[in-house]
Amino acid sequence: MKKVWAVSSALALSLALGACSGGGDQSSEKEQDAAASTAEQTNPKKALVRFYMDLTNQINEQDVDLNTYVNTEEKTDELKTAAAQSASTVAEGLKKVEIPADLKEQKEDIKAALKDFSTSYELKAEELKKGEPSFEEADQTFLTGQEKLGTVFESVELLKPDLSKEVN
């Protein structure tokens, strides 16, 4: 009987110690998660990369018809009309993009880049109303915005992205 009691006591003691030590690990993990979350919130690199990914996704969701028109051999009036609408939608969407609070130091530069991107799509929409559209001015404006955004990336020690490859 003493052996059963000793084994039961040892088992109960090991469970109790395991529960106590597990509780300490959970609070330690919570503290580490909170610290990591705070560091992540103040890390402009992560915020900028997320912002960039969201931006490319937003543009790609809306410029499908424009890309279809640009990349097709047979440029029909239907494709042209859809492309113009697509370009207008992208331009309006870019005007509504919100810049994360974590990028407050880069906010003005990002706004300037977004304005250039929006203007570029507006120019494309206007050109698509013409008989023979030319996107040279729109493309140049886009590149100007891309340079501004690249400067923002460099300011937080990241490589410049190439948005034109992501959205075209």
DSSP file with accessible surface (Angstrom, degrees, kcal/mol):
  #  RESIDUE AA STRUCTURE BP1 BP2  ACC     N-H-->O    O-->H-N    N-H-->O    O-->H-N    TCO  KAPPA ALPHA  PHI   PSI    X-CA   Y-CA   Z-CA
    1    1 A M     >        0   0  190      0, 0.0     4,-2.3     0, 0.0     5,-0.2   0.000 360.0 360.0 360.0 -38.9    0.0    0.0    0.0
    2    2 A K  H  >  +     0   0  182      1,-0.2     4,-2.6     2,-0.2     5,-0.2   0.866 360.0  53.4 -62.5 -35.4    2.9    2.3    0.8
    3    3 A K  H  > S+     0   0  175      2,-0.2     4,-2.6     1,-0.2     5,-0.2   0.918 109.2  47.3 -66.0 -43.0    4.3    1.8   -2.7
    4    4 A V  H  > S+     0   0   94      2,-0.2     4,-2.6     1,-0.2     5,-0.2   0.921 113.5  48.9 -63.4 -42.0    1.0    2.7   -4.3
    5    5 A W  H  X S+     0   0  185     -4,-2.3     4,-2.6     2,-0.2    -2,-0.2   0.920 112.1  48.3 -65.4 -41.1    0.8    5.8   -2.1
    6    6 A A  H  X S+     0   0   52     -4,-2.6     4,-2.5     2,-0.2    -2,-0.2   0.919 113.2  47.0 -65.7 -42.4    4.4    6.8   -2.9
    7    7 A V  H  X S+     0   0  100     -4,-2.6     4,-2.6     2,-0.2    -2,-0.2   0.929 113.7  48.4 -66.0 -42.4    3.9    6.4   -6.7
    8    8 A S  H  X S+     0   0   65     -4,-2.6     4,-2.6    -5,-0.2    -2,-0.2   0.911 112.5  48.9 -63.8 -41.6    0.6    8.3   -6.5
    9    9 A S  H  X S+     0   0   43     -4,-2.6     4,-2.8     2,-0.2    -1,-0.2   0.917 111.6  48.8 -64.3 -43.5    2.2   11.1   -4.5
   10   10 A A  H  X S+     0   0   59     -4,-2.5     4,-2.5     2,-0.2    -2,-0.2   0.916 112.7  48.2 -63.5 -41.6    5.1   11.3   -6.9
   11   11 A L  H  X S+     0   0  105     -4,-2.6     4,-2.3     2,-0.2    -2,-0.2   0.931 113.0  47.2 -64.6 -44.4    2.8   11.4   -9.9
   12   12 A A  H  X S+     0   0   58     -4,-2.6     4,-2.4     2,-0.2    -2,-0.2   0.905 112.6  50.2 -63.4 -42.4    0.6   14.1   -8.3
   13   13 A L  H  X S+     0   0  108     -4,-2.8     4,-2.6     2,-0.2     5,-0.2   0.921 110.4  49.2 -64.0 -41.2    3.8   16.1   -7.4
   14   14 A S  H  X S+     0   0   64     -4,-2.5     4,-2.4     1,-0.2    -2,-0.2   0.898 111.9  48.9 -67.9 -37.6    5.1   15.9  -10.9
   15   15 A L  H  X S+     0   0  118     -4,-2.3     4,-2.4     2,-0.2    -1,-0.2   0.916 111.9  49.1 -64.8 -42.2    1.8   17.0  -12.4
   16   16 A A  H  X S+     0   0   52     -4,-2.4     4,-2.3     2,-0.2    -2,-0.2   0.925 113.3  46.0 -64.0 -44.4    1.6   19.9  -10.0
   17   17 A L  H  X S+     0   0  110     -4,-2.6     4,-2.6     1,-0.2     5,-0.2   0.902 112.2  51.7 -65.9 -39.0    5.2   21.0  -10.8
   18   18 A G  H  X S+     0   0   40     -4,-2.4     4,-2.3    -5,-0.2    -2,-0.2   0.907 110.4  48.5 -63.9 -40.5    4.5   20.6  -14.5
   19   19 A A  H  X S+     0   0   73     -4,-2.4     4,-1.9     2,-0.2    -2,-0.2   0.909 112.4  48.7 -67.0 -40.4    1.4   22.8  -14.2
   20   20 A C  H  X S+     0   0   98     -4,-2.3     4,-1.6     1,-0.2    -2,-0.2   0.932 114.1  44.4 -66.3 -44.0    3.2   25.5  -12.3
   21   21 A S  H  X S+     0   0   70     -4,-2.6     4,-1.8     1,-0.2    -1,-0.2   0.872 111.0  54.8 -70.7 -32.7    6.1   25.6  -14.7
   22   22 A G  H  X S+     0   0   27     -4,-2.3     4,-1.8    -5,-0.2    -1,-0.2   0.898 105.6  53.0 -65.6 -37.7    3.8   25.6  -17.7
   23   23 A G  H  X S+     0   0   35     -4,-1.9     4,-1.8     1,-0.2    -1,-0.2   0.898 107.3  51.7 -64.7 -37.7    1.9   28.6  -16.3
   24   24 A G  H  X S+     0   0   36     -4,-1.6     4,-2.1     1,-0.2    -1,-0.2   0.898 108.0  51.9 -66.4 -38.0    5.1   30.5  -16.0
   25   25 A D  H  X S+     0   0   95     -4,-1.8     4,-2.9     1,-0.2    -1,-0.2   0.888 106.5  54.7 -65.3 -36.6    6.0   29.7  -19.6
   26   26 A Q  H  X S+     0   0  118     -4,-1.8     4,-2.5     2,-0.2    -1,-0.2   0.928 109.5  45.0 -66.0 -42.7    2.7   31.0  -20.8
   27   27 A S  H  X S+     0   0   59     -4,-1.8     4,-2.3     2,-0.2    -1,-0.2   0.904 114.2  50.2 -68.4 -36.1    3.1   34.4  -19.1
   28   28 A S  H  X S+     0   0   48     -4,-2.1     4,-2.3     2,-0.2    -2,-0.2   0.917 111.2  48.8 -64.9 -41.0    6.7   34.6  -20.4
   29   29 A E  H  X S+     0   0  107     -4,-2.9     4,-2.8     2,-0.2    -2,-0.2   0.897 110.0  51.6 -64.5 -39.9    5.4   33.7  -23.9
   30   30 A K  H  X S+     0   0  146     -4,-2.5     4,-2.5     2,-0.2    -1,-0.2   0.907 110.1  49.2 -63.2 -41.3    2.7   36.4  -23.6
   31   31 A E  H  X S+     0   0  135     -4,-2.3     4,-2.4     2,-0.2    -2,-0.2   0.912 112.4  47.8 -64.0 -41.0    5.3   38.9  -22.6
   32   32 A Q  H  X S+     0   0  125     -4,-2.3     4,-2.7     2,-0.2    -2,-0.2   0.906 111.9  49.7 -66.0 -41.0    7.5   37.9  -25.6
   33   33 A D  H  X S+     0   0  108     -4,-2.8     4,-2.6     2,-0.2    -2,-0.2   0.911 111.5  49.0 -63.5 -41.1    4.6   38.1  -28.0
   34   34 A A  H  X S+     0   0   55     -4,-2.5     4,-2.4     2,-0.2    -2,-0.2   0.917 112.5  47.7 -65.1 -41.6    3.6   41.6  -26.7
   35   35 A A  H  X S+     0   0   62     -4,-2.4     4,-2.5     2,-0.2    -2,-0.2   0.918 113.3  47.9 -65.5 -41.4    7.2   42.8  -27.0
   36   36 A A  H  X S+     0   0   56     -4,-2.7     4,-2.6     2,-0.2    -2,-0.2   0.906 111.1  51.3 -66.2 -38.7    7.5   41.3  -30.6
   37   37 A S  H  X S+     0   0   52     -4,-2.6     4,-2.2     2,-0.2    -2,-0.2   0.917 110.9  47.7 -64.6 -41.8    4.1   42.9  -31.5
   38   38 A T  H  X S+     0   0   81     -4,-2.4     4,-1.5     2,-0.2    -2,-0.2   0.928 113.0  48.2 -65.2 -43.6    5.3   46.3  -30.2
   39   39 A A  H  < S+     0   0   55     -4,-2.5     4,-0.4     1,-0.2    -2,-0.2   0.901 111.8  50.7 -63.1 -39.1    8.6   46.0  -32.1
   40   40 A E  H >< S+     0   0   72     -4,-2.6     3,-0.9     1,-0.2     7,-0.2   0.893 107.3  53.6 -66.2 -38.0    6.7   45.0  -35.2
   41   41 A Q  H 3< S+     0   0  104     -4,-2.2    -1,-0.2     1,-0.2    -2,-0.2   0.819 113.8  41.4 -67.5 -30.0    4.4   47.9  -34.9
   42   42 A T  T 3< S+     0   0  100     -4,-1.5    -1,-0.2    -5,-0.1    -2,-0.2   0.383  89.8 102.2 -98.3   4.5    7.3   50.4  -34.8
   43   43 A N    <>  -     0   0   51     -3,-0.9     4,-1.9    -4,-0.4     3,-0.2  -0.775  52.2-168.5 -90.8 104.6    9.3   48.6  -37.5
   44   44 A P  H  > S+     0   0   39      0, 0.0     4,-2.7     0, 0.0     5,-0.2   0.792  81.6  64.3 -66.7 -23.6    8.9   50.7  -40.6
   45   45 A K  H  > S+     0   0   78      2,-0.2     4,-2.4     1,-0.2     5,-0.2   0.963 107.2  40.0 -63.0 -50.9   10.5   48.0  -42.8
   46   46 A K  H  > S+     0   0   98      1,-0.2     4,-2.5     2,-0.2     5,-0.2   0.909 116.7  50.2 -64.5 -43.0    7.8   45.5  -42.1
   47   47 A A  H  X S+     0   0    5     -4,-1.9     4,-2.5    -7,-0.2    -1,-0.2   0.906 111.8  48.6 -62.5 -39.7    5.1   48.1  -42.3
   48   48 A L  H  X S+     0   0    0     -4,-2.7     4,-2.8     2,-0.2    -2,-0.2   0.913 111.1  49.1 -68.3 -41.5    6.5   49.3  -45.7
   49   49 A V  H  X S+     0   0   66     -4,-2.4     4,-2.5    -5,-0.2    -2,-0.2   0.930 113.2  47.4 -64.4 -44.0    6.7   45.8  -47.1
   50   50 A R  H  X S+     0   0  117     -4,-2.5     4,-2.6     2,-0.2    -2,-0.2   0.920 112.1  50.3 -61.4 -44.2    3.1   45.1  -46.1
   51   51 A F  H  X S+     0   0   10     -4,-2.5     4,-2.6    -5,-0.2    -2,-0.2   0.932 111.2  48.9 -59.0 -45.4    2.0   48.4  -47.5
   52   52 A Y  H  X S+     0   0   14     -4,-2.8     4,-2.7     2,-0.2     5,-0.2   0.916 111.0  49.1 -62.3 -44.1    3.7   47.7  -50.8
   53   53 A M  H  X S+     0   0   86     -4,-2.5     4,-2.4     1,-0.2    -1,-0.2   0.917 112.6  48.0 -64.2 -41.9    2.2   44.2  -51.0
   54   54 A D  H  X S+     0   0  106     -4,-2.6     4,-2.5     2,-0.2    -2,-0.2   0.898 111.2  52.0 -63.8 -39.4   -1.2   45.5  -50.3
   55   55 A L  H  X S+     0   0    3     -4,-2.6     4,-2.5     2,-0.2     5,-0.2   0.941 110.7  46.0 -63.2 -47.8   -0.7   48.3  -52.9
   56   56 A T  H  X S+     0   0    3     -4,-2.7     4,-2.8     1,-0.2    -1,-0.2   0.909 113.2  50.4 -64.1 -39.4    0.4   45.8  -55.6
   57   57 A N  H  X S+     0   0   79     -4,-2.4     4,-1.9    -5,-0.2    -1,-0.2   0.912 110.4  49.8 -63.3 -42.8   -2.6   43.5  -54.8
   58   58 A Q  H  X S+     0   0   50     -4,-2.5     4,-1.0     2,-0.2    -2,-0.2   0.936 113.9  44.5 -62.3 -46.4   -5.0   46.4  -55.0
   59   59 A I  H >X S+     0   0    0     -4,-2.5     4,-1.9     1,-0.2     3,-0.9   0.943 112.5  51.7 -64.2 -45.9   -3.7   47.6  -58.4
   60   60 A N  H 3< S+     0   0   54     -4,-2.8    -1,-0.2     1,-0.3     4,-0.2   0.822 105.8  55.4 -63.6 -30.4   -3.6   44.1  -59.8
   61   61 A E  H 3< S+     0   0  150     -4,-1.9    -1,-0.3    -5,-0.2    -2,-0.2   0.804 117.9  34.7 -68.5 -27.9   -7.2   43.4  -58.8
   62   62 A Q  H << S+     0   0   56     -4,-1.0     3,-0.3    -3,-0.9    28,-0.2   0.609 109.3  58.8-105.9 -15.7   -8.4   46.5  -60.7
   63   63 A D     X  +     0   0    1     -4,-1.9     4,-2.6     1,-0.2     5,-0.2   0.195  66.0 111.0-105.1  21.9   -6.1   46.8  -63.7
   64   64 A V  H  > S+     0   0   79      1,-0.2     4,-2.5    -4,-0.2     5,-0.2   0.935  81.2  46.3 -59.5 -48.4   -6.9   43.4  -65.4
   65   65 A D  H  > S+     0   0   81     -3,-0.3     4,-2.3     2,-0.2    18,-0.3   0.883 111.9  51.8 -66.1 -35.8   -8.8   44.9  -68.3
   66   66 A L  H  > S+     0   0    1     16,-0.2     4,-2.6    17,-0.2    -1,-0.2   0.944 111.8  46.1 -64.4 -46.8   -6.1   47.5  -68.9
   67   67 A N  H  X S+     0   0   26     -4,-2.6     4,-2.3     1,-0.2    -2,-0.2   0.881 110.5  54.0 -63.8 -37.7   -3.3   44.9  -68.9
   68   68 A T  H  X S+     0   0   63     -4,-2.5     4,-0.6    -5,-0.2    -1,-0.2   0.941 110.9  46.1 -61.0 -45.9   -5.4   42.7  -71.2
   69   69 A Y  H >< S+     0   0   13     -4,-2.3     3,-1.0    10,-0.2    -2,-0.2   0.939 113.8  47.7 -62.1 -47.4   -5.8   45.6  -73.7
   70   70 A V  H 3< S+     0   0   60     -4,-2.6    -1,-0.2     1,-0.2    -2,-0.2   0.882 116.2  43.8 -63.5 -36.5   -2.1   46.5  -73.6
   71   71 A N  H 3< S+     0   0  120     -4,-2.3     2,-0.3    -5,-0.2    -1,-0.2   0.379  96.0  92.5 -95.1   4.9   -1.0   42.9  -74.0
   72   72 A T    <<  -     0   0   44     -3,-1.0     3,-0.1    -4,-0.6    -4,-0.0  -0.733  62.7-148.0-101.7 149.8   -3.4   41.9  -76.8
   73   73 A E  S    S+     0   0  185     -2,-0.3     2,-0.9     1,-0.2    -1,-0.1   0.898  89.1  60.1 -76.7 -44.7   -2.7   42.1  -80.5
   74   74 A E  S    S-     0   0  148      1,-0.0     2,-1.2     2,-0.0    -1,-0.2  -0.761  72.6-163.8 -93.0 104.0   -6.3   42.8  -81.6
   75   75 A K        -     0   0   92     -2,-0.9     2,-0.1    -3,-0.1    -6,-0.1  -0.695  13.9-174.7 -93.4  90.3   -7.3   46.1  -79.9
   76   76 A T     >  -     0   0   46     -2,-1.2     4,-2.3     1,-0.1     5,-0.1  -0.375  37.5-113.9 -81.8 163.4  -11.1   46.1  -80.1
   77   77 A D  H  > S+     0   0  126      1,-0.2     4,-2.6     2,-0.2     5,-0.2   0.861 117.8  55.4 -64.3 -34.6  -13.3   49.0  -79.0
   78   78 A E  H  > S+     0   0  166      2,-0.2     4,-2.3     1,-0.2    -1,-0.2   0.925 109.3  45.6 -63.9 -44.6  -14.8   46.8  -76.3
   79   79 A L  H  > S+     0   0   49      2,-0.2     4,-2.5     1,-0.2   -10,-0.2   0.896 112.6  51.8 -64.2 -39.0  -11.3   46.1  -74.9
   80   80 A K  H  X S+     0   0   30     -4,-2.3     4,-2.4     2,-0.2    -2,-0.2   0.921 110.4  47.4 -64.8 -43.3  -10.4   49.8  -75.1
   81   81 A T  H  X S+     0   0  100     -4,-2.6     4,-2.2     2,-0.2    -2,-0.2   0.926 113.7  47.7 -64.5 -44.2  -13.5   50.9  -73.2
   82   82 A A  H  X S+     0   0   31     -4,-2.3     4,-2.5     1,-0.2   -16,-0.2   0.891 111.5  51.5 -63.7 -38.3  -12.9   48.2  -70.5
   83   83 A A  H  X S+     0   0    0     -4,-2.5     4,-2.7   -18,-0.3   -17,-0.2   0.903 108.5  50.7 -66.0 -41.4   -9.3   49.3  -70.3
   84   84 A A  H  X S+     0   0   15     -4,-2.4     4,-2.3     2,-0.2    -2,-0.2   0.920 112.2  47.0 -62.8 -42.9  -10.2   52.9  -69.8
   85   85 A Q  H  X S+     0   0  120     -4,-2.2     4,-2.4     2,-0.2    -2,-0.2   0.913 111.6  51.6 -64.6 -41.2  -12.7   52.0  -67.1
   86   86 A S  H  X S+     0   0    6     -4,-2.5     4,-2.3     2,-0.2    -2,-0.2   0.931 109.8  48.8 -60.7 -45.6  -10.1   49.8  -65.5
   87   87 A A  H  X S+     0   0    0     -4,-2.7     4,-2.4     1,-0.2    -1,-0.2   0.910 111.5  49.8 -63.2 -41.0   -7.5   52.7  -65.5
   88   88 A S  H  X S+     0   0   45     -4,-2.3     4,-2.4     2,-0.2    -1,-0.2   0.903 109.6  51.5 -63.8 -41.2  -10.0   55.1  -64.0
   89   89 A T  H  X S+     0   0   54     -4,-2.4     4,-2.5     2,-0.2    -2,-0.2   0.912 110.3  48.3 -63.2 -42.9  -10.9   52.6  -61.3
   90   90 A V  H  X S+     0   0    0     -4,-2.3     4,-2.6   -28,-0.2    -2,-0.2   0.937 110.4  52.0 -62.6 -45.0   -7.2   52.2  -60.4
   91   91 A A  H  X S+     0   0    0     -4,-2.4     4,-1.3     1,-0.2    -2,-0.2   0.922 112.5  44.8 -59.0 -45.0   -6.6   55.9  -60.3
   92   92 A E  H  X S+     0   0   92     -4,-2.4     4,-0.7     1,-0.2    -1,-0.2   0.896 112.1  52.5 -67.3 -40.1   -9.6   56.5  -57.9
   93   93 A G  H >< S+     0   0   10     -4,-2.5     3,-0.9     1,-0.2     4,-0.4   0.887 105.6  54.5 -62.8 -37.8   -8.5   53.6  -55.7
   94   94 A L  H >< S+     0   0    4     -4,-2.6     3,-0.8     1,-0.3    -1,-0.2   0.819 101.6  58.7 -67.4 -29.2   -5.0   55.0  -55.4
   95   95 A K  H 3< S+     0   0  114     -4,-1.3    -1,-0.3     1,-0.2    -2,-0.2   0.742 107.7  47.8 -69.6 -20.8   -6.4   58.3  -54.2
   96   96 A K  T << S+     0   0  159     -3,-0.9    -1,-0.2    -4,-0.7    -2,-0.2   0.402  79.3 126.3-101.6   1.4   -8.1   56.4  -51.3
   97   97 A V    <   -     0   0   27     -3,-0.8     2,-0.4    -4,-0.4    -3,-0.0  -0.399  52.9-141.1 -64.7 132.4   -5.1   54.3  -50.2
   98   98 A E        -     0   0  175     -2,-0.1    -1,-0.1     0, 0.0    -2,-0.1  -0.830   6.7-138.2 -98.2 135.3   -4.4   54.8  -46.5
   99   99 A I        -     0   0   27     -2,-0.4     8,-0.0     1,-0.1     5,-0.0  -0.777  29.1-110.2 -92.5 128.1   -0.8   54.9  -45.3
  100  100 A P    >   -     0   0   46      0, 0.0     3,-2.0     0, 0.0    -1,-0.1  -0.209  18.8-122.8 -59.0 147.4   -0.1   53.0  -42.1
  101  101 A A  G >  S+     0   0   83      1,-0.3     3,-1.4     2,-0.1     4,-0.1   0.791 109.3  69.0 -60.5 -28.3    0.6   55.0  -39.0
  102  102 A D  G 3  S+     0   0   63      1,-0.3    -1,-0.3     2,-0.1     3,-0.3   0.649  96.1  55.7 -66.2 -13.6    3.9   53.1  -38.6
  103  103 A L  G X>  +     0   0    0     -3,-2.0     3,-1.0     1,-0.2     4,-0.8  -0.038  66.4 125.8-107.6  31.3    5.1   55.0  -41.8
  104  104 A K  G X4 S+     0   0  161     -3,-1.4     3,-0.5     1,-0.3     4,-0.4   0.847  72.8  53.3 -61.5 -32.2    4.4   58.5  -40.4
  105  105 A E  G 34 S+     0   0  164     -3,-0.3    -1,-0.3     1,-0.2     4,-0.2   0.770 117.4  37.3 -73.2 -23.8    8.0   59.6  -41.2
  106  106 A Q  G <> S+     0   0   14     -3,-1.0     4,-2.4     1,-0.1     5,-0.2   0.378  87.7 105.5-103.9   1.6    7.7   58.4  -44.8
  107  107 A K  H <X S+     0   0   86     -4,-0.8     4,-2.8    -3,-0.5     5,-0.2   0.876  77.6  48.1 -56.0 -47.3    4.1   59.5  -45.2
  108  108 A E  H  > S+     0   0  130     -4,-0.4     4,-2.1     1,-0.2    -1,-0.2   0.905 113.2  47.8 -64.6 -40.6    4.7   62.6  -47.4
  109  109 A D  H  > S+     0   0   82      2,-0.2     4,-2.1     1,-0.2    -1,-0.2   0.895 112.7  49.1 -67.1 -39.1    7.0   60.8  -49.8
  110  110 A I  H  X S+     0   0    0     -4,-2.4     4,-2.9     2,-0.2     5,-0.2   0.920 109.4  52.7 -66.2 -41.4    4.6   57.9  -50.1
  111  111 A K  H  X S+     0   0   99     -4,-2.8     4,-2.3    -5,-0.2    -2,-0.2   0.909 108.6  50.6 -58.8 -42.8    1.7   60.3  -50.8
  112  112 A A  H  X S+     0   0   33     -4,-2.1     4,-1.9     2,-0.2    -1,-0.2   0.913 111.3  47.7 -63.6 -41.3    3.8   61.9  -53.5
  113  113 A A  H  X S+     0   0    0     -4,-2.1     4,-2.5     2,-0.2    -2,-0.2   0.934 111.5  50.3 -65.0 -44.9    4.4   58.5  -55.1
  114  114 A L  H  X S+     0   0   13     -4,-2.9     4,-2.7     1,-0.2    -2,-0.2   0.882 107.7  54.3 -61.3 -36.9    0.8   57.5  -54.9
  115  115 A K  H  X S+     0   0  145     -4,-2.3     4,-2.7    -5,-0.2    -1,-0.2   0.921 109.1  47.9 -63.8 -42.5   -0.2   60.8  -56.5
  116  116 A D  H  X S+     0   0   24     -4,-1.9     4,-2.5     2,-0.2    -2,-0.2   0.913 111.9  49.5 -64.2 -42.0    2.1   60.1  -59.4
  117  117 A F  H  X S+     0   0    0     -4,-2.5     4,-2.0     2,-0.2    -2,-0.2   0.935 112.7  47.5 -62.6 -44.2    0.7   56.5  -59.8
  118  118 A S  H  X S+     0   0    4     -4,-2.7     4,-2.3     1,-0.2    -2,-0.2   0.932 111.8  49.7 -62.8 -45.3   -2.8   57.8  -59.7
  119  119 A T  H  X S+     0   0   41     -4,-2.7     4,-2.7     1,-0.2    -1,-0.2   0.898 107.3  56.1 -60.6 -39.5   -2.0   60.5  -62.3
  120  120 A S  H  X S+     0   0    0     -4,-2.5     4,-2.0     1,-0.2    -1,-0.2   0.929 109.3  44.8 -59.2 -45.9   -0.4   57.9  -64.5
  121  121 A Y  H  X S+     0   0    0     -4,-2.0     4,-2.3     2,-0.2    -1,-0.2   0.861 111.0  53.9 -69.5 -33.9   -3.5   55.8  -64.6
  122  122 A E  H  X S+     0   0   65     -4,-2.3     4,-2.3     2,-0.2    -2,-0.2   0.915 108.3  50.3 -63.2 -42.1   -5.7   58.9  -65.2
  123  123 A L  H  X S+     0   0   40     -4,-2.7     4,-2.6     2,-0.2    -2,-0.2   0.895 109.6  51.0 -63.0 -39.0   -3.5   59.7  -68.2
  124  124 A K  H  X S+     0   0   11     -4,-2.0     4,-2.1     2,-0.2    -1,-0.2   0.921 108.7  51.3 -64.0 -42.3   -3.9   56.2  -69.5
  125  125 A A  H  < S+     0   0    3     -4,-2.3     4,-0.4     1,-0.2    -2,-0.2   0.911 112.1  46.9 -61.5 -41.4   -7.7   56.5  -69.1
  126  126 A E  H >< S+     0   0  107     -4,-2.3     3,-1.3     1,-0.2     4,-0.3   0.906 110.9  51.5 -66.9 -42.2   -7.6   59.7  -71.1
  127  127 A E  H >< S+     0   0   30     -4,-2.6     3,-1.8     1,-0.3    -1,-0.2   0.852 100.9  62.6 -63.5 -34.3   -5.4   58.3  -73.8
  128  128 A L  T 3< S+     0   0    5     -4,-2.1    -1,-0.3     1,-0.3    -2,-0.2   0.635  93.9  63.2 -69.8  -9.5   -7.7   55.3  -74.2
  129  129 A K  T <  S+     0   0  144     -3,-1.3    -1,-0.3    -4,-0.4    -2,-0.2   0.600  92.8  83.4 -85.5 -11.1  -10.4   57.8  -75.3
  130  130 A K  S <  S-     0   0  112     -3,-1.8    -3,-0.0    -4,-0.3     0, 0.0  -0.489  89.8-115.2 -90.1 163.5   -8.3   58.7  -78.3
  131  131 A G  S    S+     0   0   59      1,-0.3    -1,-0.1    -2,-0.2    -4,-0.0   0.923 110.1  22.4 -62.4 -48.6   -8.1   56.8  -81.6
  132  132 A E  S    S-     0   0  172      2,-0.0    -1,-0.3    -5,-0.0    -4,-0.1  -0.821  87.6-152.6-122.3  90.7   -4.4   55.9  -81.2
  133  133 A P        -     0   0   29      0, 0.0     2,-0.4     0, 0.0    -5,-0.1  -0.348   7.2-163.5 -68.3 142.6   -3.5   56.0  -77.5
  134  134 A S        -     0   0   55      1,-0.1     4,-0.3   -10,-0.0     3,-0.3  -0.997   8.7-170.3-125.4 125.4    0.1   56.7  -76.5
  135  135 A F     >  +     0   0   35     -2,-0.4     4,-3.1     1,-0.2     5,-0.2   0.219  54.8 109.1-100.8  15.0    1.1   55.8  -72.9
  136  136 A E  H  > S+     0   0  153      1,-0.2     4,-2.2     2,-0.2    -1,-0.2   0.931  83.2  41.8 -59.2 -49.1    4.5   57.5  -73.0
  137  137 A E  H  > S+     0   0  125     -3,-0.3     4,-2.4     2,-0.2    -1,-0.2   0.919 116.3  49.9 -65.1 -42.4    3.6   60.4  -70.7
  138  138 A A  H  > S+     0   0    2     -4,-0.3     4,-2.3     1,-0.2    -2,-0.2   0.917 111.1  49.0 -62.0 -43.0    1.7   58.0  -68.4
  139  139 A D  H  X S+     0   0   73     -4,-3.1     4,-2.4     2,-0.2    -1,-0.2   0.891 110.3  50.9 -65.2 -38.1    4.6   55.6  -68.2
  140  140 A Q  H  X S+     0   0  115     -4,-2.2     4,-2.0    -5,-0.2    -1,-0.2   0.912 110.2  49.3 -66.4 -40.5    7.0   58.4  -67.4
  141  141 A T  H  X S+     0   0   26     -4,-2.4     4,-2.1     2,-0.2    -2,-0.2   0.901 110.0  51.9 -64.7 -39.6    4.7   59.7  -64.6
  142  142 A F  H  X S+     0   0    7     -4,-2.3     4,-2.5     1,-0.2    -2,-0.2   0.925 108.4  50.6 -61.4 -44.8    4.6   56.1  -63.3
  143  143 A L  H  X S+     0   0   76     -4,-2.4     4,-2.3     1,-0.2    -1,-0.2   0.863 107.0  54.5 -62.9 -35.7    8.4   55.9  -63.3
  144  144 A T  H  X S+     0   0   55     -4,-2.0     4,-2.0     2,-0.2    -1,-0.2   0.932 110.3  46.2 -62.3 -45.0    8.6   59.1  -61.4
  145  145 A G  H  X S+     0   0    0     -4,-2.1     4,-2.6     1,-0.2    -2,-0.2   0.892 110.0  54.5 -62.6 -38.7    6.3   57.7  -58.7
  146  146 A Q  H  X S+     0   0   24     -4,-2.5     4,-2.5     1,-0.2    -1,-0.2   0.892 106.8  50.7 -64.1 -39.1    8.3   54.5  -58.7
  147  147 A E  H  X S+     0   0  103     -4,-2.3     4,-2.0     2,-0.2    -1,-0.2   0.907 110.0  50.2 -64.0 -41.8   11.5   56.5  -58.0
  148  148 A K  H  X S+     0   0   78     -4,-2.0     4,-1.5     2,-0.2    -2,-0.2   0.916 112.2  46.6 -63.5 -42.6    9.8   58.3  -55.2
  149  149 A L  H  X S+     0   0    4     -4,-2.6     4,-2.1     1,-0.2    -2,-0.2   0.893 109.1  55.5 -67.1 -37.0    8.7   55.1  -53.7
  150  150 A G  H  X S+     0   0    1     -4,-2.5     4,-2.5     1,-0.2    -1,-0.2   0.890 103.7  54.6 -61.4 -37.5   12.1   53.6  -54.2
  151  151 A T  H  X S+     0   0   71     -4,-2.0     4,-1.9     2,-0.2    -1,-0.2   0.888 105.9  52.5 -63.0 -38.3   13.6   56.5  -52.2
  152  152 A V  H  X S+     0   0    0     -4,-1.5     4,-0.8     2,-0.2    -2,-0.2   0.934 109.4  49.1 -62.9 -45.0   11.2   55.6  -49.3
  153  153 A F  H ><>S+     0   0   10     -4,-2.1     5,-2.5     1,-0.2     3,-0.9   0.918 111.0  49.6 -61.2 -43.5   12.4   52.0  -49.4
  154  154 A E  H ><5S+     0   0  104     -4,-2.5     3,-1.9     1,-0.2    -1,-0.2   0.852 101.0  64.4 -65.4 -31.3   16.1   53.2  -49.4
  155  155 A S  H 3<5S+     0   0   72     -4,-1.9    -1,-0.2     1,-0.3    -2,-0.2   0.751 107.7  41.6 -65.8 -22.4   15.4   55.5  -46.4
  156  156 A V  T <<5S-     0   0   13     -3,-0.9    -1,-0.3    -4,-0.8    -2,-0.2   0.094 125.7-102.6-108.8  19.6   14.6   52.4  -44.3
  157  157 A E  T < 5S+     0   0  160     -3,-1.9     2,-0.3     1,-0.2    -3,-0.2   0.864  79.2 129.7  64.7  42.2   17.5   50.5  -45.8
  158  158 A L      < -     0   0   47     -5,-2.5    -1,-0.2    -8,-0.2     2,-0.1  -0.870  63.1 -99.5-117.1 157.4   15.5   48.3  -48.1
  159  159 A L        -     0   0  160     -2,-0.3    -6,-0.0     1,-0.1    -1,-0.0  -0.469  45.4 -98.3 -72.9 148.4   16.1   47.7  -51.8
  160  160 A K        -     0   0   87     -2,-0.1     2,-0.1    -7,-0.1    -1,-0.1  -0.439  38.6-138.5 -65.1 132.5   14.0   49.6  -54.3
  161  161 A P        -     0   0   28      0, 0.0     2,-0.6     0, 0.0     3,-0.1  -0.474   6.6-131.1 -85.5 165.6   11.1   47.6  -55.6
  162  162 A D    >>  +     0   0   52      1,-0.2     3,-1.0    -2,-0.1     4,-1.0  -0.819  25.4 178.3-117.0  86.6   10.1   47.6  -59.3
  163  163 A L  H 3> S+     0   0    0     -2,-0.6     4,-2.0     1,-0.3     3,-0.5   0.838  75.8  66.1 -60.5 -31.7    6.3   48.2  -59.1
  164  164 A S  H 3> S+     0   0   29      1,-0.3     4,-1.0     2,-0.2    -1,-0.3   0.849 102.2  48.0 -62.9 -31.1    6.0   48.3  -62.9
  165  165 A K  H <4 S+     0   0  163     -3,-1.0    -1,-0.3     1,-0.2    -2,-0.2   0.784 111.8  51.2 -76.4 -26.3    7.0   44.6  -63.0
  166  166 A E  H  < S+     0   0   92     -4,-1.0    -2,-0.2    -3,-0.5    -1,-0.2   0.795 119.6  31.2 -79.6 -31.7    4.5   43.8  -60.3
  167  167 A V  H  <        0   0    0     -4,-2.0    -2,-0.2  -108,-0.0    -1,-0.1   0.464 360.0 360.0-111.1  -3.8    1.5   45.4  -61.8
  168  168 A N     <        0   0   92     -4,-1.0  -101,-0.0    -5,-0.2  -108,-0.0  -0.735 360.0 360.0-108.5 360.0    2.0   45.1  -65.6
